[in-house]
Amino acid sequence: MNSPGPEQGRDDDDAAAERRAWESAARACYREIGVPFPERVVWVSSPLVGAFAAPIAACLSTGHRNNRVLESVYRAVDDTAGENVGHAVRAAVRVAADGAASDPVHGAAATALHAEIAATMGSALASAVRDLPAREERRNALAGVLNLVAAASETAVRAAVDAAVGGPRQDTIRGEVRRLWRAHLAFQRSGTWLPLVDHFRQDPPPGPDSRQDTIAPLGEDRPGQSAVEREAARSAPSGWWWWPFLDFVMLCPRPTELHLEQVGEGAGTVQRPHRADGPAAGWSDGFGVYFWHGIQVTRAVIDDTLTTDEILRETNAEIRRCAIERRGWDRFIAEAGLAQIGPAVPDPGNPGQTLTLHDVPEDIYTTHVRVLLCTNGTVERDGTRRRFGLTVPAHCTDPIQAAAWTYGLTPAQYAGTQRRS
């Protein structure tokens, strides 16, 4: 068997250090509420796996072992979330529920410790985090971005859970899955959990027999991290996932990939999640969330598989706009048959390029608008010029008037402008 190379070795060390930090933070939470740590620690590959596995395992550990119902729930997970997720859920449930004490008197909700821990995170544990060196400018660099990812993950998980076990059919396991997976949300929205994880980050790792939770400086760089990973670790946002119970604790790591785009320059630079060919944030089992220039969208938008009619029927104006941009305004205009207003005209602000104005059906946007199809003044990295659409008021009756409106100029003023950059 080949030995891991130095890069793989660093990655493995980083992953082990990250897990120790998470488990140390979880132990601190249990100590704070006076509950013995269960020692049954289960790592899952994504929030979606944990959302199903945690409540199912909690049900099984409290005596609910109707195999027929359990198998029907597993089949529902396979059908809606995919077999890869289904297999991961089964594996996590086996580890979490194997040998756990069965107490049919108390329901699964009674074994969940989310509410108790959430209360402590606002007091004693929060004070420990406040005592850490403040690096707000670094910690806040990506906090908004990662909170967007966390909220998107929550939305995607909610939809998947509802699809698998929602509806009128009622039984114990389905009911607990629907109810218990939500129980972590209030705690996960605490801004203290990841700072607490960083509080217990171990660097260098202790010896194999050591159980001491050591403290490394918050925001310390670790070998093998990418720039995005370093900033993500420092920003310590709320919203990441773990499920504490009496018999087990289930943990889910941060995304294995995170794609961002930079907007602006200098002091005004911001980053936002964006990816045109896949999930902007993804976990190792394939679960991911999709963003188009900072707006959460469905996979169908990014994969560009929506029909023109489906785009036109989309009720959310932001998602509808993203779907059109992903498709490209020139293609969408042709496919949707948007009526052209007047002829194409040369763009006086962008020599060699043309402007066209098109009518937009009133139900696409909240107000009646038209779209000006124009060409970017700068060349893209691949040497092409991007065609894009700008919405303008419906009272614009020709392309020059529409282009002038976008700059706050009169048509005559715009006609005398020089090339845009």
Phi, psi and chi 1 to 4 in degrees:
 res  aa     phi    psi   chi1   chi2   chi3   chi4
   1 MET       -  135.2 -176.6  174.1   66.5      -
   2 ASN   -72.8  142.7  -66.3  -29.9      -      -
   3 SER   -82.3  147.3  -60.8      -      -      -
   4 PRO   -65.9  143.7   23.9  -32.5      -      -
   5 GLY   -73.7  175.5      -      -      -      -
   6 PRO   -61.7  -37.4   17.6  -29.8      -      -
   7 GLU   -67.0  -44.2  -69.7  -63.2  -30.2      -
   8 GLN   -64.5  -37.6 -179.0   61.7   49.6      -
   9 GLY   -62.1  -40.9      -      -      -      -
  10 ARG   -65.6  -41.2  -81.7 -160.3  -62.8  -90.9
  11 ASP   -60.6  -43.1  -70.6  -16.3      -      -
  12 ASP   -64.0  -42.5  -68.8  -16.7      -      -
  13 ASP   -62.6  -42.0  -70.3  -16.6      -      -
  14 ASP   -63.3  -43.6  -71.8  -16.9      -      -
  15 ALA   -63.0  -41.2      -      -      -      -
  16 ALA   -65.8  -41.6      -      -      -      -
  17 ALA   -64.6  -39.2      -      -      -      -
  18 GLU   -63.1  -42.6 -178.1   79.6    0.8      -
  19 ARG   -67.3  -38.8  -69.6 -165.8  173.1 -162.7
  20 ARG   -62.2  -40.0  -78.0 -167.6  -64.4  -90.4
  21 ALA   -64.1  -44.3      -      -      -      -
  22 TRP   -62.6  -43.9  -78.6   61.4      -      -
  23 GLU   -68.4  -35.8  -68.8  177.5   20.7      -
  24 SER   -64.3  -41.0  -64.2      -      -      -
  25 ALA   -63.6  -40.7      -      -      -      -
  26 ALA   -63.6  -41.9      -      -      -      -
  27 ARG   -59.9  -41.1  -72.1  176.9 -177.0  -84.6
  28 ALA   -62.0  -38.4      -      -      -      -
  29 CYS   -64.6  -43.7  -67.9      -      -      -
  30 TYR   -63.5  -42.1  -83.6   74.6      -      -
  31 ARG   -60.5  -38.9  -76.0 -163.4  -57.8  -91.1
  32 GLU   -63.3  -33.2 -171.1   63.4   30.7      -
  33 ILE   -97.8    3.7   62.8  173.0      -      -
  34 GLY    73.8   29.8      -      -      -      -
  35 VAL  -113.8  132.0  173.6      -      -      -
  36 PRO   -59.7  137.0  -20.9   31.9      -      -
  37 PHE   -67.9  134.2 -167.5   70.4      -      -
  38 PRO   -71.3  -16.7   24.0  -33.6      -      -
  39 GLU    65.7   -6.5  -58.0  -59.8  -20.4      -
  40 ARG   -98.1   91.9 -168.9 -177.7  -61.9  -86.3
  41 VAL  -103.3  123.7  177.8      -      -      -
  42 VAL  -119.0  121.8 -175.4      -      -      -
  43 TRP   -97.3  130.4  -78.8   86.8      -      -
  44 VAL  -112.1  160.8  -66.2      -      -      -
  45 SER   -84.5  -16.6   51.5      -      -      -
  46 SER  -160.7  163.2   72.0      -      -      -
  47 PRO   -59.2  -32.1  -22.2   31.9      -      -
  48 LEU   -66.1  -42.0 -175.8   56.4      -      -
  49 VAL   -62.3  -46.2  171.7      -      -      -
  50 GLY   -63.8  -35.3      -      -      -      -
  51 ALA   -62.3  -33.5      -      -      -      -
  52 PHE   -86.9  -44.7  -73.1  115.2      -      -
  53 ALA   -69.3  -40.5      -      -      -      -
  54 ALA   -61.3  -52.1      -      -      -      -
  55 PRO   -68.7  -32.7   19.2  -29.9      -      -
  56 ILE   -63.8  -47.0  -68.3  173.3      -      -
  57 ALA   -61.7  -39.0      -      -      -      -
  58 ALA   -62.9  -40.0      -      -      -      -
  59 CYS   -63.5  -45.2  -75.4      -      -      -
  60 LEU   -65.2  -34.1  -63.1 -177.3      -      -
  61 SER   -75.2  -10.1   67.2      -      -      -
  62 THR  -110.9   21.3   52.5      -      -      -
  63 GLY    96.3    0.1      -      -      -      -
  64 HIS   -88.7   97.7  -60.3  -64.4      -      -
  65 ARG  -129.2   50.6  -65.3 -175.3  178.4  -89.1
  66 ASN   -80.7  101.1 -173.3  -38.6      -      -
  67 ASN   -63.6  -33.2  -70.5  -28.8      -      -
  68 ARG   -64.7  -45.4  179.1 -177.5   59.3   80.5
  69 VAL   -65.5  -43.6  171.0      -      -      -
  70 LEU   -59.2  -44.7  178.6   60.4      -      -
  71 GLU   -65.7  -34.8  -77.2  -55.1  -45.8      -
  72 SER   -67.5  -35.6   71.8      -      -      -
  73 VAL   -66.5  -44.5  172.0      -      -      -
  74 TYR   -59.3  -42.0  -78.4  147.0      -      -
  75 ARG   -63.2  -38.2  -74.9 -164.4  -60.4  -86.9
  76 ALA   -64.1  -38.4      -      -      -      -
  77 VAL   -64.5  -45.2  173.9      -      -      -
  78 ASP   -58.2  -43.8  -69.2  -18.2      -      -
  79 ASP   -69.8  -33.9  -68.0  -18.0      -      -
  80 THR   -99.9  -35.2   57.0      -      -      -
  81 ALA  -105.0  -12.9      -      -      -      -
  82 GLY   102.6  154.1      -      -      -      -
  83 GLU   -68.2  -32.2  -68.8 -171.6   -1.1      -
  84 ASN   -60.5  -45.8  -74.6  -16.9      -      -
  85 VAL   -65.5  -41.4  170.2      -      -      -
  86 GLY   -59.0  -44.0      -      -      -      -
  87 HIS   -63.7  -41.0  -69.5  -40.7      -      -
  88 ALA   -65.6  -37.1      -      -      -      -
  89 VAL   -63.7  -46.9  168.8      -      -      -
  90 ARG   -58.4  -44.4  -71.7  171.6  174.0   83.3
  91 ALA   -63.6  -43.6      -      -      -      -
  92 ALA   -65.6  -39.1      -      -      -      -
  93 VAL   -64.4  -41.2  168.8      -      -      -
  94 ARG   -59.8  -44.5  -77.5 -165.1  -63.3  -89.9
  95 VAL   -68.3  -42.2  175.1      -      -      -
  96 ALA   -72.1  -37.6      -      -      -      -
  97 ALA   -98.8  -12.4      -      -      -      -
  98 ASP   -64.4  117.2 -176.9   28.8      -      -
  99 GLY    78.5    1.7      -      -      -      -
 100 ALA   -69.4  148.8      -      -      -      -
 101 ALA   -65.2  136.3      -      -      -      -
 102 SER  -101.0  126.8  -64.6      -      -      -
 103 ASP  -132.5   88.6 -177.8    3.1      -      -
 104 PRO   -68.4  -10.0   25.8  -33.7      -      -
 105 VAL   -72.9  -40.9  175.8      -      -      -
 106 HIS   -99.8  137.8  -61.5  -73.0      -      -
 107 GLY   -74.7  171.0      -      -      -      -
 108 ALA   -61.4  -33.3      -      -      -      -
 109 ALA   -61.8  -28.8      -      -      -      -
 110 ALA   -71.0  -17.8      -      -      -      -
 111 THR   -90.2   -8.5   74.3      -      -      -
 112 ALA   -83.1  137.7      -      -      -      -
 113 LEU  -112.1   16.8  -58.0  175.2      -      -
 114 HIS   -61.3  -46.4  -50.8   83.6      -      -
 115 ALA   -64.9  -43.6      -      -      -      -
 116 GLU   -62.7  -43.7  -66.2   87.1  -16.8      -
 117 ILE   -70.3  -37.8  -69.7  176.1      -      -
 118 ALA   -58.3  -37.8      -      -      -      -
 119 ALA   -65.8  -40.1      -      -      -      -
 120 THR   -71.3  -28.8   67.1      -      -      -
 121 MET   -66.7  -15.8  -66.9  -63.8  -80.7      -
 122 GLY   -90.3   -0.8      -      -      -      -
 123 SER  -130.0  -97.3   55.4      -      -      -
 124 ALA   -62.7  -47.1      -      -      -      -
 125 LEU   -68.8  -34.8  -66.5  176.2      -      -
 126 ALA   -63.4  -36.0      -      -      -      -
 127 SER   -66.0  -34.9   66.2      -      -      -
 128 ALA   -63.9  -38.9      -      -      -      -
 129 VAL   -67.9  -38.2  172.4      -      -      -
 130 ARG   -65.7  -24.7  -75.0 -165.8  -61.5  -91.1
 131 ASP   -76.4  -11.1  -70.2  -21.0      -      -
 132 LEU   -71.8  155.1  -66.6  173.3      -      -
 133 PRO   -57.4  133.6  -22.1   32.3      -      -
 134 ALA   -83.3  125.8      -      -      -      -
 135 ARG  -132.9   59.4  -63.3 -175.1 -177.0 -179.5
 136 GLU   -59.5  -38.4  -68.9  -58.5  -39.3      -
 137 GLU   -64.8  -28.9   72.2  -76.5   -2.9      -
 138 ARG   -87.1  -41.3  -61.4  172.5   67.4 -172.9
 139 ARG   -66.4  -28.9  -69.8  165.1   54.6   83.9
 140 ASN   -92.2   -0.9  -68.6  -26.3      -      -
 141 ALA   -57.2  -41.6      -      -      -      -
 142 LEU  -122.3   12.5  -72.5  178.1      -      -
 143 ALA   -59.1  -44.5      -      -      -      -
 144 GLY   -64.0  -40.4      -      -      -      -
 145 VAL   -61.4  -49.1  168.7      -      -      -
 146 LEU   -72.8  -27.2  -65.7  178.6      -      -
 147 ASN   -67.0  -35.8  -82.6  -34.7      -      -
 148 LEU   -60.8  -43.8  -82.8  177.6      -      -
 149 VAL   -63.5  -41.9  171.8      -      -      -
 150 ALA   -62.5  -45.2      -      -      -      -
 151 ALA   -64.4  -38.4      -      -      -      -
 152 ALA   -65.3  -39.9      -      -      -      -
 153 SER   -61.8  -42.5  -56.5      -      -      -
 154 GLU   -60.4  -44.3  178.0 -176.2  -42.6      -
 155 THR   -62.9  -43.9  -60.2      -      -      -
 156 ALA   -65.5  -40.9      -      -      -      -
 157 VAL   -66.1  -43.7  167.8      -      -      -
 158 ARG   -57.5  -45.4 -178.0 -176.3  -62.8  -86.6
 159 ALA   -63.2  -41.3      -      -      -      -
 160 ALA   -67.6  -41.6      -      -      -      -
 161 VAL   -64.0  -46.1  170.2      -      -      -
 162 ASP   -62.2  -37.6  -71.8  -15.6      -      -
 163 ALA   -66.7  -35.6      -      -      -      -
 164 ALA   -81.8  -42.6      -      -      -      -
 165 VAL  -127.2   10.4  -61.6      -      -      -
 166 GLY   -78.7 -172.0      -      -      -      -
 167 GLY    92.0 -178.8      -      -      -      -
 168 PRO   -73.7  -20.0   26.8  -34.5      -      -
 169 ARG   -65.2  129.6 -174.3  173.3  179.9  179.1
 170 GLN  -121.6  134.4  -63.2  -69.0  -35.8      -
 171 ASP  -159.6  169.9   57.0   59.5      -      -
 172 THR   -59.0  -49.7  -59.1      -      -      -
 173 ILE   -68.0  -44.8  -66.5  179.2      -      -
 174 ARG   -60.2  -43.5  -79.1 -176.5  174.4   83.2
 175 GLY   -62.7  -40.4      -      -      -      -
 176 GLU   -71.2  -36.4  -67.7  -63.9  -12.0      -
 177 VAL   -61.0  -46.3  170.5      -      -      -
 178 ARG   -62.0  -39.6  -76.0 -165.2  -63.0  -92.6
 179 ARG   -85.9  -45.8 -175.7  157.4   55.0   96.1
 180 LEU   -75.0  -32.2  -83.7 -178.0      -      -
 181 TRP   -65.0  -27.5   83.6  -92.2      -      -
 182 ARG   -75.8  -18.1  -68.3  178.3  174.0   88.6
 183 ALA   -63.3  -22.3      -      -      -      -
 184 HIS   -81.8  -13.2   79.4  -76.3      -      -
 185 LEU   -64.5  -43.1  -66.4 -178.6      -      -
 186 ALA   -61.1  -40.8      -      -      -      -
 187 PHE   -68.8  -41.1  176.9   42.3      -      -
 188 GLN   -65.5  -23.2  -69.6  -60.6  -52.5      -
 189 ARG   -80.7   -3.9  -77.6  -58.1  169.4 -159.3
 190 SER   -65.8  139.1  161.7      -      -      -
 191 GLY   -84.4   12.9      -      -      -      -
 192 THR  -103.3  -22.4  -46.5      -      -      -
 193 TRP   -62.1  -52.9  167.8 -115.5      -      -
 194 LEU   -70.1  -35.5  -79.1 -171.0      -      -
 195 PRO   -58.7  -34.8  -27.5   35.3      -      -
 196 LEU   -66.8  -38.8 -175.3   65.6      -      -
 197 VAL   -59.4  -46.6  171.0      -      -      -
 198 ASP   -63.9  -31.7  -78.1  -28.1      -      -
 199 HIS   -58.6  -34.5  178.4   85.5      -      -
 200 PHE  -103.3   14.2  -73.5  106.7      -      -
 201 ARG   -64.2  129.6 -170.5  176.3  -56.0  -77.5
 202 GLN  -102.5  118.2  -61.0  174.7    1.8      -
 203 ASP  -153.8  107.3 -172.3   14.3      -      -
 204 PRO   -77.3  162.9   29.9  -34.7      -      -
 205 PRO   -66.0  149.4   22.4  -31.6      -      -
 206 PRO   -73.3  172.6   29.3  -35.1      -      -
 207 GLY   -65.6  166.2      -      -      -      -
 208 PRO   -62.6  -24.5   21.5  -32.5      -      -
 209 ASP   -98.3    0.7  -62.6  -32.7      -      -
 210 SER   -81.7  136.1  173.2      -      -      -
 211 ARG  -116.5   11.8  -62.8  -59.9  -61.4 -100.4
 212 GLN   -78.9  130.3  179.9   66.4   32.0      -
 213 ASP   -85.7  103.9  -66.8  -28.7      -      -
 214 THR   -92.5  163.6   59.5      -      -      -
 215 ILE  -119.2  128.3  -59.7  173.4      -      -
 216 ALA  -110.6  154.7      -      -      -      -
 217 PRO   -56.7  137.5  -24.1   33.8      -      -
 218 LEU   -63.4  133.8 -171.7   65.7      -      -
 219 GLY    83.3    6.9      -      -      -      -
 220 GLU   -64.5  136.6 -174.5  105.4  -30.6      -
 221 ASP   -69.4  146.1  -70.1   -7.7      -      -
 222 ARG  -120.3  144.4  -68.2 -178.4  -70.0  121.2
 223 PRO   -58.6  146.2  -21.5   31.9      -      -
 224 GLY    85.4   -3.8      -      -      -      -
 225 GLN   -81.4  143.3  -73.4 -177.3  -56.6      -
 226 SER   -77.6  168.6   69.2      -      -      -
 227 ALA   -60.7  -41.3      -      -      -      -
 228 VAL   -63.4  -42.8  165.9      -      -      -
 229 GLU   -63.9  -39.6  -71.0  171.9  -30.1      -
 230 ARG   -63.0  -45.9  -75.3 -164.3  -63.5  -88.1
 231 GLU   -66.2  -37.4  -68.2  -58.9  -34.9      -
 232 ALA   -63.9  -38.7      -      -      -      -
 233 ALA   -66.6  -36.1      -      -      -      -
 234 ARG   -74.8  -30.5  -69.4  165.2 -179.9  155.7
 235 SER   -73.1  -23.9   64.8      -      -      -
 236 ALA    44.5   60.7      -      -      -      -
 237 PRO   -79.1  165.9   33.3  -36.3      -      -
 238 SER   -79.9  169.4   62.7      -      -      -
 239 GLY   107.1   -5.3      -      -      -      -
 240 TRP   -82.0  172.9  -57.1  113.6      -      -
 241 TRP  -116.3  128.7  -58.1   70.2      -      -
 242 TRP  -157.0  157.7   73.2  -60.7      -      -
 243 TRP  -131.2  102.7  -63.1  -97.2      -      -
 244 PRO   -90.4  129.0   29.4  -29.8      -      -
 245 PHE  -133.0  168.4  -71.6   84.9      -      -
 246 LEU   -63.7  -42.1  -74.5  175.6      -      -
 247 ASP   -92.3  -18.2  -64.5  -37.5      -      -
 248 PHE  -158.9  163.0   64.8   90.1      -      -
 249 VAL  -129.0  133.5   59.0      -      -      -
 250 MET  -114.3  133.8 -162.2  167.1  -76.7      -
 251 LEU  -128.1  144.5  -60.6  163.0      -      -
 252 CYS  -128.0  127.9  173.0      -      -      -
 253 PRO   -73.7  173.0   29.0  -35.3      -      -
 254 ARG   -64.5  168.4  -64.8  169.3  172.2  133.1
 255 PRO   -58.8  147.7  -20.3   30.5      -      -
 256 THR   -80.4  -18.2   54.3      -      -      -
 257 GLU  -142.0  144.0   57.8  177.3  -25.4      -
 258 LEU  -144.2  120.3  179.2   61.4      -      -
 259 HIS  -110.3  125.2  -61.6  -98.1      -      -
 260 LEU  -126.0  157.0  -54.1  175.8      -      -
 261 GLU  -123.2  148.1   67.0  172.0   -5.0      -
 262 GLN   -96.4  132.6 -178.8  172.9  -57.8      -
 263 VAL  -121.1  128.6 -178.2      -      -      -
 264 GLY    87.0  179.6      -      -      -      -
 265 GLU  -138.6  160.6  -62.9  179.3   -5.3      -
 266 GLY    62.9 -141.1      -      -      -      -
 267 ALA   -64.6  -22.6      -      -      -      -
 268 GLY   -89.7    8.0      -      -      -      -
 269 THR   -67.1  132.1  -60.6      -      -      -
 270 VAL  -130.6  159.7  -63.9      -      -      -
 271 GLN  -119.7  148.1  -70.5 -179.4  -50.3      -
 272 ARG  -145.3  151.9   61.8 -170.8 -177.2 -173.4
 273 PRO   -69.5  135.5   22.1  -30.6      -      -
 274 HIS  -164.6  137.9  169.1   74.4      -      -
 275 ARG  -159.0  131.1 -173.3  179.5  176.8 -170.5
 276 ALA   -91.8   -8.7      -      -      -      -
 277 ASP  -132.8   26.4   59.2   -5.3      -      -
 278 GLY   165.7 -171.9      -      -      -      -
 279 PRO   -68.7  139.4   23.9  -32.3      -      -
 280 ALA   -72.5  -30.8      -      -      -      -
 281 ALA  -132.3  131.3      -      -      -      -
 282 GLY  -141.9  151.1      -      -      -      -
 283 TRP  -108.7  169.4  -77.6  -99.3      -      -
 284 SER   -66.5  -22.3   61.2      -      -      -
 285 ASP   -91.2    5.4   59.6   14.4      -      -
 286 GLY   102.0  -11.8      -      -      -      -
 287 PHE   -69.7  136.7  173.1   72.0      -      -
 288 GLY  -158.5  169.3      -      -      -      -
 289 VAL  -125.4  149.1  -70.4      -      -      -
 290 TYR  -115.6  137.4  -63.1   80.1      -      -
 291 PHE  -136.3  142.4  -77.2   84.8      -      -
 292 TRP  -120.8  106.5  178.5  -99.0      -      -
 293 HIS    49.9   48.7  -60.0  -60.4      -      -
 294 GLY    86.8   -4.3      -      -      -      -
 295 ILE  -104.2  127.6  -56.7  -62.5      -      -
 296 GLN   -69.9  131.2 -176.6 -171.2   -1.1      -
 297 VAL  -134.4  174.6  -64.2      -      -      -
 298 THR   -84.2  164.8   63.2      -      -      -
 299 ARG   -60.6  -34.9  177.5  174.9  180.0  174.1
 300 ALA   -61.5  -32.1      -      -      -      -
 301 VAL   -66.0  -48.2  169.3      -      -      -
 302 ILE   -68.4  -39.5  -61.6  -58.3      -      -
 303 ASP   -73.8  -10.7  -71.4  -10.6      -      -
 304 ASP    57.4   47.0 -165.7   20.9      -      -
 305 THR  -106.2   -0.7   57.3      -      -      -
 306 LEU   -72.2  142.6  -64.3  174.2      -      -
 307 THR   -76.6  163.9   66.3      -      -      -
 308 THR   -60.3  -39.9  -57.5      -      -      -
 309 ASP   -63.1  -39.4  -74.4  -17.1      -      -
 310 GLU   -64.8  -38.8  -73.2  172.7  -27.7      -
 311 ILE   -64.0  -44.6  -66.2  175.0      -      -
 312 LEU   -65.1  -29.5  -68.2  171.5      -      -
 313 ARG   -87.0   -8.5  -69.4 -163.2  -57.2  -90.9
 314 GLU   -59.3  126.1  169.7   58.3   53.1      -
 315 THR   -82.0  -23.3   57.6      -      -      -
 316 ASN   -85.8  116.8 -175.3  -64.8      -      -
 317 ALA   -62.9  -37.8      -      -      -      -
 318 GLU   -65.6  -44.9  -78.9  -70.5  -69.9      -
 319 ILE   -67.1  -38.1  -65.7  178.2      -      -
 320 ARG   -60.6  -44.1 -172.5  165.5   57.7 -119.7
 321 ARG   -62.5  -44.0  174.8 -177.5   60.9   78.5
 322 CYS   -61.9  -41.3  -67.7      -      -      -
 323 ALA   -63.5  -38.6      -      -      -      -
 324 ILE   -68.0  -43.4  -66.3  172.0      -      -
 325 GLU   -63.4  -40.2  -71.3 -179.3   -0.8      -
 326 ARG   -62.4  -40.4  174.6   67.5 -178.8   89.8
 327 ARG   -71.5  -33.3  173.8  132.4  -35.4  158.5
 328 GLY   100.7  127.2      -      -      -      -
 329 TRP   -61.7  -38.3  -90.7  105.3      -      -
 330 ASP   -62.1  -43.5   50.4   -8.6      -      -
 331 ARG   -69.5  -41.5  178.4 -178.2  161.5 -163.5
 332 PHE   -64.5  -40.9  178.3   77.8      -      -
 333 ILE   -59.0  -42.8  -74.5  170.9      -      -
 334 ALA   -67.1  -46.1      -      -      -      -
 335 GLU   -68.8  -36.1  -67.9  177.3   -9.0      -
 336 ALA   -83.5   -9.1      -      -      -      -
 337 GLY    64.8   38.5      -      -      -      -
 338 LEU   -68.6  128.4  -59.7 -172.3      -      -
 339 ALA   -65.6  134.5      -      -      -      -
 340 GLN   -85.2  134.9 -176.5  170.2  -36.5      -
 341 ILE   -98.6  106.0  -52.5  -60.0      -      -
 342 GLY    74.9  177.4      -      -      -      -
 343 PRO   -82.4  165.9   31.1  -35.5      -      -
 344 ALA   -69.2  142.4      -      -      -      -
 345 VAL  -131.4  152.2  -61.3      -      -      -
 346 PRO   -62.6  143.5  -21.4   33.1      -      -
 347 ASP   -88.5  109.1 -175.9   -5.3      -      -
 348 PRO   -65.8  -22.7   22.2  -31.8      -      -
 349 GLY   -89.4   -1.1      -      -      -      -
 350 ASN  -151.0   77.3 -163.8   -1.2      -      -
 351 PRO   -53.1  138.7  -26.1   34.9      -      -
 352 GLY    90.4   -8.9      -      -      -      -
 353 GLN  -113.0  163.0  -52.6  -58.9  -36.9      -
 354 THR  -119.9  160.6   60.2      -      -      -
 355 LEU  -120.2  138.6  -61.4  171.0      -      -
 356 THR  -133.0  147.8   56.5      -      -      -
 357 LEU  -117.3  136.1 -175.9   65.0      -      -
 358 HIS  -132.5  144.8  -57.8  -95.3      -      -
 359 ASP   -79.0  146.5 -154.0   17.4      -      -
 360 VAL  -120.3  128.8  177.1      -      -      -
 361 PRO   -52.2  143.8  -27.1   35.0      -      -
 362 GLU   -63.3  -24.6  -66.6 -172.6   20.2      -
 363 ASP   -88.4    1.9   57.2   -8.1      -      -
 364 ILE   -77.0  -45.4  -70.3 -173.4      -      -
 365 TYR  -112.3  167.7  -72.6   90.5      -      -
 366 THR   -68.1  -23.2   54.4      -      -      -
 367 THR  -127.3  159.2   59.2      -      -      -
 368 HIS   -71.3  124.1 -173.2 -159.0      -      -
 369 VAL  -134.7  171.2  -62.7      -      -      -
 370 ARG  -122.3  165.1  -73.2  174.3  171.7  166.2
 371 VAL  -122.2  130.8   62.2      -      -      -
 372 LEU   -96.3  118.4  176.9   69.6      -      -
 373 LEU   -95.2  119.2 -171.7   61.3      -      -
 374 CYS  -138.4 -178.9   43.7      -      -      -
 375 THR  -121.2  138.5  -55.1      -      -      -
 376 ASN   -60.2  141.1 -161.5   -2.9      -      -
 377 GLY   -74.6  -17.0      -      -      -      -
 378 THR  -111.7  150.3   54.7      -      -      -
 379 VAL   -81.7  136.4  178.3      -      -      -
 380 GLU   -70.7  169.7  -57.9  -67.2  -38.7      -
 381 ARG   -60.5  -29.7  -68.2 -178.5  178.5  179.5
 382 ASP   -86.7    6.3   61.1    3.2      -      -
 383 GLY    90.9   -4.4      -      -      -      -
 384 THR   -93.1  167.4   62.2      -      -      -
 385 ARG  -113.6  126.9  -68.9 -177.3 -175.9  -87.9
 386 ARG   -78.6  129.7 -177.1  171.7   64.1   90.4
 387 ARG   -87.5  134.1  -65.7  -80.6  -77.0  171.9
 388 PHE  -143.9  161.2   62.6   96.2      -      -
 389 GLY  -112.1  140.3      -      -      -      -
 390 LEU  -120.3  127.1  -62.2  173.3      -      -
 391 THR   -77.5  137.6   55.9      -      -      -
 392 VAL  -133.2  162.1  -62.4      -      -      -
 393 PRO   -60.1  150.4  -23.1   33.9      -      -
 394 ALA   -67.1  -14.9      -      -      -      -
 395 HIS   -78.8   -8.8   63.0   68.6      -      -
 396 CYS   -69.4  127.5  -67.8      -      -      -
 397 THR  -111.5   -4.6   57.1      -      -      -
 398 ASP  -153.1  159.2   66.4   74.9      -      -
 399 PRO   -59.5  -38.7  -24.1   34.6      -      -
 400 ILE   -64.7  -45.1  -62.5  -63.4      -      -
 401 GLN   -59.8  -41.1 -179.4 -171.5    9.7      -
 402 ALA   -65.7  -45.1      -      -      -      -
 403 ALA   -63.4  -40.2      -      -      -      -
 404 ALA   -62.7  -39.4      -      -      -      -
 405 TRP   -60.4  -37.5  178.9   88.3      -      -
 406 THR   -64.7  -22.6   65.6      -      -      -
 407 TYR  -104.9    0.4  -74.3   92.3      -      -
 408 GLY    72.2   29.0      -      -      -      -
 409 LEU  -113.3  166.7  -57.5  174.2      -      -
 410 THR   -83.1  159.6   66.3      -      -      -
 411 PRO   -55.5  -37.9  -28.6   36.3      -      -
 412 ALA   -66.7  -41.5      -      -      -      -
 413 GLN   -62.6  -43.7  -71.1  171.8  -31.6      -
 414 TYR   -65.9  -35.8 -175.6   78.4      -      -
 415 ALA   -62.2  -21.5      -      -      -      -
 416 GLY   -99.8    6.2      -      -      -      -
 417 THR   -75.1  162.7   58.8      -      -      -
 418 GLN   -96.1  174.1  -63.7  179.6   -7.9      -
 419 ARG   -53.5  133.5  179.3 -168.8  179.7  105.3
 420 ARG   -74.6  152.3  -64.6 -165.4  -56.1  -87.7
 421 SER  -115.1      -   58.4      -      -      -
